């Protein structure tokens, strides 16, 4: 019964949906996190009657067809790259992007990653790094003894050195943007790497060439809406329950049909040493799992066909099966 397998694809799809929602909720307090959503597509259809097919020699056609689908699949889990709310932290090296762009991070393996998490620190050399110690491009170093570090909206980092009365420019933060932000691959640690779908990074300066500006002393929160996620979770749970009910209903229907066909199901074995000839009746022994020759030849055109190898068997009733081909020795018969 196809309904079992169709509903099972719905259950699998809603399991994936709940996984996505739970990950969004788990990262509600993750700086710069971008939520995901599950997108689904229907599977192939089997056409029992095609729309537009001709129904007579006069040219009449079928106005609507008969198509039965085979279920659903998860087509993608894209990230929603909308702006998260900006929260004030009053920490001088916390930086939030307001608008387009990603901070550029050098990974230890030589690759370049991108992030919206602007919770920066200084390492033991004074270099500006992220929370994992990865350096921020283009390599800004804040010397020991620097004070009153300021970061302007265009990313310019300045600080007073020693007894200087004027600030010294230490470097300018770069940002990167992509043609398709949703095509970025998440590698954890609030980092993304480009893929063929995202396109190459386009570098620029904050507050110029379409890039957003930066805000010192602020961090961007996750763009997860708790109310929306809970509503989506309830909807996914309801969809899961409905598909589970379809599975239970289809299984009950299949069981009812099976009871009409035969009350016994399993593997049996012909154990008679005699030659079983066409028309002989085998009596099924459920407990022993065997079929013994009764010696009473019979034929019937009723019942359900069972194919075992190149031999065709018939059910006579719930306890017997008729052999329509000659066999000798042991024969496995699977009743369905």
C-alpha positions, 0 to 999 in steps of 0.5 A: 500500500503506497500510502504507508511509504508516502506518509513515511516521507512526510514523517521524515520531512517533518523530522528534518523540519523540527531539527531545523527549528530546534537549531534555530531556538538553540542559537537564539542567544548566539551572536550574529547567528542567521536562522535557517528554514526548511523548504520542501518539494513534492516527489514524482507522480504516477499518471493513471490517466493523463489530462488532455488524452483523447477519449473518442474518435470525435476528438473529445479529451480528458479535462483532468487527469489522475495523478498520484504523488509519491511523497515529499522531500527536503529540497533545501535548508537556506539561511535567512540573512536578514539583519538581527537586532543590535544590542549595546555592550559598552565593550570597546572591541565589540563591533556590529555591522548595520547593513550589508557585509561580513567581517573577514577572518583568517583561519589557521589552515590558510583559508579565509572565513567570514562572520557577522560576529564582531566580539573581538579581542586582542591576542598576546601580540596586540593583534585584533582577533575573534573569540577563537584567536583567529586574526581579523583582516587586514591585520590590525595590531593595537600596541601595548599601552594604547588607550581610548581605542575607537572604531568609526562607522567606516571601520577606522581603528584609532587609539591614543599611544602613550602621552600623545594628544592626538589619536593614531590610526592603527588600520581599517576594518574590511568587510566582504559581501557576496552575490548569494549570501544564502549560498555560504557554507556554515562551518561552525564557530559563527563562521562561513566559507564561500561556495560555488553557489555564493560566488567569490567575496567582494571586499570593501570598506564599511559605509562605502560601495553599498557596504553597511557601517560598523558600530563600536560597543554593539553586537548583532543578535541572532535574527531568530524570532521566538514566537515564530519558531514556536508557532512553526514547531507546533505546525511541524508537530501537527503535520508529523502527527497527521502523517503518523495517523496516515501510517497507522490507518494504512497499516490497519487497512493493509492488515484488514485486507490481509485477513481477508486473504489469509490468516497465516503469513510467513515462510513454510517448507514442504517436508513431504518425501513424496513427489508433490504433483500438480493439484495436490493440496498442502496443509499449512502448520503455523506453529511448525512452519511447515506444509505437509501433503494431505494427499487430497488432490484439488484444484481451485480458480479462487484465492490469491496467486503466490509465485515461488520461483517458477511455480504458481500456487493458489490459496484454497482457504486460510489453511491450504494452498494448492500446488499448480506445478510439480515439485519434489523435496523441500520448497519454501513458500512465502505467503503474503 
